[in-house]
Amino acid sequence: MLRVALLPMLSMLAVALPAQAETQQMYRAGLATPATATLIVKDTRWSCAGDSCAAVRTGTSPDGNVCAAVVRKFGPVTSFVAGAKTFDEAQLQKCNAAARQG
């Protein structure tokens, strides 16, 4: 009886885990100025369409450095997500400012 009750729970978990793992492996950036391009930024292939860009998160660079590198290539960002971490307003300001200094 317990085995029958666990099967639906296990199947739901099997569906949820790949989606969560995929989200944690992505970068997403919102751009202040729309762009349509595919560029390599810090050894990562970014694809942009309109005001959003995405890339597979494979490197070990600190997220703030990746954000600043994106700003240097595409211009200021309005949002930045690294895996499950969404940058807050202070982090976005720091990212945009770091790109101007670097």
MDTraj code that builds the backbone (N, CA, C; nanometers):
import mdtraj as md
import numpy as np

residues = "MET LEU ARG VAL ALA LEU LEU PRO MET LEU SER MET LEU ALA VAL ALA LEU PRO ALA GLN ALA GLU THR GLN GLN MET TYR ARG ALA GLY LEU ALA THR PRO ALA THR ALA THR LEU ILE VAL LYS ASP THR ARG TRP SER CYS ALA GLY ASP SER CYS ALA ALA VAL ARG THR GLY THR SER PRO ASP GLY ASN VAL CYS ALA ALA VAL VAL ARG LYS PHE GLY PRO VAL THR SER PHE VAL ALA GLY ALA LYS THR PHE ASP GLU ALA GLN LEU GLN LYS CYS ASN ALA ALA ALA ARG GLN GLY".split()
xyz = np.array([
    [0.0826, -0.1193, 0.0000],
    [0.0000, 0.0000, 0.0000],
    [0.0875, 0.1263, 0.0000],
    [0.1914, 0.1247, 0.0800],
    [0.2802, 0.2397, 0.0856],
    [0.3492, 0.2624, -0.0489],
    [0.3863, 0.1540, -0.1166],
    [0.4512, 0.1636, -0.2462],
    [0.3603, 0.2343, -0.3473],
    [0.2322, 0.2046, -0.3448],
    [0.1365, 0.2672, -0.4365],
    [0.1256, 0.4167, -0.4074],
    [0.1312, 0.4547, -0.2819],
    [0.1216, 0.5956, -0.2451],
    [0.2481, 0.6725, -0.2841],
    [0.3626, 0.6091, -0.2833],
    [0.4877, 0.6766, -0.3155],
    [0.5093, 0.6976, -0.4652],
    [0.4526, 0.6132, -0.5478],
    [0.4756, 0.6243, -0.6922],
    [0.4373, 0.7600, -0.7498],
    [0.3176, 0.8145, -0.7205],
    [0.2861, 0.9469, -0.7758],
    [0.3812, 1.0555, -0.7259],
    [0.4240, 1.0455, -0.6002],
    [0.5159, 1.1460, -0.5467],
    [0.6513, 1.1382, -0.6164],
    [0.7000, 1.0191, -0.6408],
    [0.8280, 1.0032, -0.7078],
    [0.8224, 1.0522, -0.8520],
    [0.7123, 1.0283, -0.9194],
    [0.7020, 1.0742, -1.0578],
    [0.6962, 1.2263, -1.0635],
    [0.6304, 1.2919, -0.9661],
    [0.6277, 1.4376, -0.9627],
    [0.7678, 1.4916, -0.9367],
    [0.8431, 1.4280, -0.8497],
    [0.9787, 1.4707, -0.8191],
    [1.0683, 1.4565, -0.9417],
    [1.0524, 1.3506, -1.0164],
    [1.1330, 1.3281, -1.1366],
    [1.1083, 1.4362, -1.2409],
    [0.9875, 1.4899, -1.2464],
    [0.9559, 1.5970, -1.3415],
    [1.0091, 1.7301, -1.2897],
    [1.0016, 1.7553, -1.1615],
    [1.0403, 1.8843, -1.1046],
    [1.1915, 1.9032, -1.1014],
    [1.2688, 1.8006, -1.0742],
    [1.4137, 1.8155, -1.0606],
    [1.4834, 1.8619, -1.1876],
    [1.4560, 1.8057, -1.3057],
    [1.5248, 1.8573, -1.4246],
    [1.4941, 2.0044, -1.4512],
    [1.3722, 2.0477, -1.4290],
    [1.3376, 2.1880, -1.4510],
    [1.4143, 2.2770, -1.3544],
    [1.4260, 2.2357, -1.2299],
    [1.4996, 2.3136, -1.1316],
    [1.6484, 2.3159, -1.1676],
    [1.7037, 2.2036, -1.2056],
    [1.8455, 2.1981, -1.2425],
    [1.8716, 2.2857, -1.3637],
    [1.7806, 2.2864, -1.4606],
    [1.7973, 2.3695, -1.5800],
    [1.7967, 2.5169, -1.5434],
    [1.7066, 2.5596, -1.4547],
    [1.6992, 2.6987, -1.4122],
    [1.8285, 2.7400, -1.3434],
    [1.8839, 2.6535, -1.2612],
    [2.0057, 2.6876, -1.1884],
    [2.1271, 2.6958, -1.2802],
    [2.1187, 2.6440, -1.3996],
    [2.2314, 2.6427, -1.4911],
    [2.2234, 2.7529, -1.5964],
    [2.1357, 2.8493, -1.5787],
    [2.1176, 2.9537, -1.6786],
    [2.1502, 3.0920, -1.6221],
    [2.2012, 3.1770, -1.7107],
    [2.2098, 3.3195, -1.6841],
    [2.0993, 3.3841, -1.7665],
    [2.0382, 3.4887, -1.7138],
    [1.9414, 3.5675, -1.7887],
    [1.9668, 3.7150, -1.7565],
    [1.9655, 3.7968, -1.8609],
    [1.9884, 3.9397, -1.8426],
    [1.8826, 4.0178, -1.9174],
    [1.8272, 4.1203, -1.8518],
    [1.7372, 4.2140, -1.9167],
    [1.8192, 4.3349, -1.9594],
    [1.8032, 4.3771, -2.0827],
    [1.8835, 4.4874, -2.1358],
    [1.8047, 4.6170, -2.1395],
    [1.8720, 4.7271, -2.1097],
    [1.8092, 4.8592, -2.1203],
    [1.7904, 4.8972, -2.2668],
    [1.8841, 4.8547, -2.3518],
    [1.8773, 4.8816, -2.4958],
    [1.8674, 4.7481, -2.5678],
    [1.7567, 4.7240, -2.6388],
    [1.7392, 4.5954, -2.7074],
    [1.8546, 4.5629, -2.8024],
    [1.8843, 4.4343, -2.8127],
    [1.9903, 4.3864, -2.9017],
    [1.9501, 4.2517, -2.9592],
    [1.9937, 4.2260, -3.0797],
    [1.9767, 4.0944, -3.1393],
    [2.1154, 4.0485, -3.1802],
    [2.1715, 3.9586, -3.1008],
    [2.3086, 3.9146, -3.1257],
    [2.3363, 3.7854, -3.0509],
    [2.4377, 3.7183, -3.0950],
    [2.4936, 3.6046, -3.0232],
    [2.6424, 3.6325, -3.0109],
    [2.6888, 3.6482, -2.8871],
    [2.8287, 3.6831, -2.8618],
    [2.8855, 3.5954, -2.7515],
    [3.0155, 3.5803, -2.7536],
    [3.0853, 3.5106, -2.6457],
    [3.1278, 3.6155, -2.5434],
    [3.0839, 3.5971, -2.4200],
    [3.1174, 3.6875, -2.3102],
    [3.1721, 3.6019, -2.1966],
    [3.2972, 3.6249, -2.1588],
    [3.3627, 3.5462, -2.0529],
    [3.3495, 3.3959, -2.0795],
    [3.3829, 3.3547, -2.1991],
    [3.3800, 3.2137, -2.2407],
    [3.2401, 3.1520, -2.2380],
    [3.1375, 3.2345, -2.2412],
    [2.9996, 3.1869, -2.2392],
    [2.9254, 3.2451, -2.3581],
    [2.8521, 3.1617, -2.4291],
    [2.7767, 3.2047, -2.5471],
    [2.6416, 3.2631, -2.5034],
    [2.6259, 3.3932, -2.5261],
    [2.5033, 3.4645, -2.4933],
    [2.4216, 3.4866, -2.6200],
    [2.2929, 3.4594, -2.6126],
    [2.2003, 3.4859, -2.7230],
    [2.1003, 3.5900, -2.6763],
    [2.0893, 3.6972, -2.7540],
    [2.0004, 3.8072, -2.7180],
    [1.8977, 3.8300, -2.8278],
    [1.7782, 3.8601, -2.7856],
    [1.6700, 3.8967, -2.8762],
    [1.5844, 3.9992, -2.8039],
    [1.5767, 4.1181, -2.8616],
    [1.5006, 4.2235, -2.7956],
    [1.5721, 4.2680, -2.6696],
    [1.4971, 4.2737, -2.5599],
    [1.5566, 4.3233, -2.4354],
    [1.5988, 4.2121, -2.3399],
    [1.6142, 4.0893, -2.3914],
    [1.6565, 3.9814, -2.3021],
    [1.7649, 3.8953, -2.3655],
    [1.8547, 3.8490, -2.2791],
    [1.9651, 3.7619, -2.3202],
    [1.9674, 3.6412, -2.2274],
    [2.0199, 3.5303, -2.2797],
    [2.0316, 3.4094, -2.1991],
    [2.1582, 3.3345, -2.2366],
    [2.2107, 3.2607, -2.1394],
    [2.3302, 3.1801, -2.1613],
    [2.3298, 3.0637, -2.0637],
    [2.3937, 2.9559, -2.1032],
    [2.4101, 2.8423, -2.0134],
    [2.5211, 2.8771, -1.9150],
    [2.4949, 2.8536, -1.7902],
    [2.5885, 2.8880, -1.6824],
    [2.6830, 2.7698, -1.6597],
    [2.8017, 2.7756, -1.7204],
    [2.8947, 2.6642, -1.7091],
    [3.0253, 2.7011, -1.6401],
    [3.0606, 2.8267, -1.6385],
    [3.1886, 2.8687, -1.5835],
    [3.1889, 2.8811, -1.4330],
    [3.3038, 2.9234, -1.3824],
    [3.3189, 2.9411, -1.2380],
    [3.3415, 3.0874, -1.2014],
    [3.3246, 3.1772, -1.2981],
    [3.3426, 3.3200, -1.2696],
    [3.2373, 3.3675, -1.1708],
    [3.2747, 3.4587, -1.0819],
    [3.1745, 3.5154, -0.9911],
    [3.0625, 3.5818, -1.0715],
    [2.9405, 3.5679, -1.0236],
    [2.8238, 3.6195, -1.0960],
    [2.8328, 3.7693, -1.1228],
    [2.8869, 3.8453, -1.0274],
    [2.9017, 3.9894, -1.0471],
    [2.9953, 4.0219, -1.1622],
    [3.1015, 3.9437, -1.1777],
    [3.1952, 3.9637, -1.2887],
    [3.1289, 3.9323, -1.4225],
    [3.0482, 3.8274, -1.4244],
    [2.9776, 3.7907, -1.5470],
    [2.8792, 3.9015, -1.5837],
    [2.8074, 3.9523, -1.4853],
    [2.7120, 4.0608, -1.5093],
    [2.7835, 4.1827, -1.5673],
    [2.8952, 4.2215, -1.5084],
    [2.9702, 4.3375, -1.5572],
    [3.0204, 4.3153, -1.6999],
    [3.0618, 4.1934, -1.7307],
    [3.1082, 4.1624, -1.8662],
    [2.9931, 4.1734, -1.9665],
    [2.8748, 4.1315, -1.9258],
    [2.7568, 4.1446, -2.0127],
    [2.7275, 4.2924, -2.0379],
    [2.7382, 4.3730, -1.9344],
    [2.7143, 4.5174, -1.9489],
    [2.8153, 4.5780, -2.0448],
    [2.9409, 4.5382, -2.0352],
    [3.0430, 4.5919, -2.1268],
    [3.0117, 4.5575, -2.2722],
    [2.9536, 4.4409, -2.2979],
    [2.9229, 4.3985, -2.4354],
    [2.7898, 4.4531, -2.4867],
    [2.6870, 4.4560, -2.3998],
    [2.5511, 4.4864, -2.4446],
    [2.4945, 4.6175, -2.3910],
    [2.5616, 4.6793, -2.2949],
    [2.5084, 4.7992, -2.2327],
    [2.4395, 4.7665, -2.1012],
    [2.3869, 4.8685, -2.0335],
    [2.3288, 4.8502, -1.9004],
    [2.2210, 4.7412, -1.8957],
    [2.2182, 4.6716, -1.7818],
    [2.1165, 4.5689, -1.7600],
    [2.0092, 4.6220, -1.6648],
    [1.8886, 4.5777, -1.6882],
    [1.7762, 4.6130, -1.6013],
    [1.7423, 4.4986, -1.5071],
    [1.7929, 4.3793, -1.5389],
    [1.7756, 4.2630, -1.4525],
    [1.8880, 4.1647, -1.4826],
    [1.9208, 4.0822, -1.3828],
    [2.0227, 3.9798, -1.4030],
    [1.9920, 3.8639, -1.3103],
    [1.9898, 3.7439, -1.3685],
    [1.9631, 3.6221, -1.2921],
    [2.0759, 3.5246, -1.3199],
    [2.1335, 3.4711, -1.2139],
    [2.2385, 3.3703, -1.2237],
    [2.1882, 3.2455, -1.1525],
    [2.1399, 3.1508, -1.2294],
    [2.0812, 3.0314, -1.1703],
    [1.9545, 3.0674, -1.0946],
    [1.9510, 3.0343, -0.9680],
    [1.8339, 3.0639, -0.8857],
    [1.8447, 3.1997, -0.8165],
    [1.9551, 3.2720, -0.8408],
    [1.9807, 3.3999, -0.7738],
    [1.9434, 3.5175, -0.8647],
    [1.8500, 3.5991, -0.8190],
    [1.8109, 3.7192, -0.8919],
    [1.8769, 3.8396, -0.8261],
    [1.9476, 3.9186, -0.9049],
    [2.0131, 4.0371, -0.8510],
    [1.9082, 4.1386, -0.8060],
    [1.9322, 4.1990, -0.6886],
    [1.8437, 4.3059, -0.6425],
    [1.8919, 4.4390, -0.7008],
    [1.8215, 4.5460, -0.6699],
    [1.8529, 4.6777, -0.7277],
    [1.9962, 4.7214, -0.6964],
    [2.0423, 4.6997, -0.5746],
    [2.1787, 4.7386, -0.5375],
    [2.2823, 4.6597, -0.6168],
    [2.2587, 4.5317, -0.6358],
    [2.3517, 4.4490, -0.7138],
    [2.3527, 4.4918, -0.8603],
    [2.2367, 4.5281, -0.9137],
    [2.2305, 4.5752, -1.0524],
    [2.3080, 4.7056, -1.0686],
    [2.2911, 4.7971, -0.9738],
    [2.3645, 4.9234, -0.9802],
    [2.5151, 4.8985, -0.9740],
    [2.5566, 4.8084, -0.8866],
    [2.6983, 4.7748, -0.8736],
    [2.7504, 4.7123, -1.0033],
    [2.6731, 4.6260, -1.0625],
    [2.7104, 4.5611, -1.1890],
    [2.7268, 4.6653, -1.2992],
    [2.6287, 4.7518, -1.3156],
    [2.6342, 4.8543, -1.4202],
    [2.7511, 4.9502, -1.3969],
    [2.7775, 4.9854, -1.2709],
    [2.8884, 5.0765, -1.2380],
    [3.0229, 5.0088, -1.2607],
    [3.0349, 4.8821, -1.2255],
    [3.1608, 4.8078, -1.2426],
    [3.1985, 4.8005, -1.3901],
    [3.1009, 4.7878, -1.4753],
    [3.1279, 4.7799, -1.6187],
    [3.1829, 4.9124, -1.6705],
    [3.1371, 5.0227, -1.6160],
    [3.1871, 5.1543, -1.6576],
    [3.3311, 5.1751, -1.6122],
    [3.3665, 5.1157, -1.4962],
    [3.5009, 5.1329, -1.4410],
    [3.6019, 5.0402, -1.5083],
    [3.5537, 4.9199, -1.5523],
    [3.6445, 4.8194, -1.6070],
    [3.6723, 4.8409, -1.7446],
])
top = md.Topology()
chain = top.add_chain()
for i, resn in enumerate(residues, 1):
    res = top.add_residue(resn, chain, resSeq=i)
    for name in ("N", "CA", "C"):
        top.add_atom(name, md.element.get_by_symbol(name[0]), res)
traj = md.Trajectory(xyz[None], top)
